[in-house]
Amino acid sequence: MPLAPGTQLGPYELLSAIGSGGMGEVYKARDPRLDRIVAIKVSTA
């Protein structure tokens, strides 16, 4: 199930979906602690 932009996962704020596949979904997110863009993978298996 895709997560919506703006969702908080711990300290990370999801910005957009990057892709999905058999093992999970990858999101572009912002890390406010380091003030940088990161990739977050959420496993679905």
C-alpha angles and dihedrals in degrees: 000000000000119000120230123245110263093038114138118226104184106304093341125098114208113229104178145334115267100184148315138218144156096303102041151303128286123213136189107233141171122239105208093191093063096023094231142116116257138177118241122197118203113197117224098181 
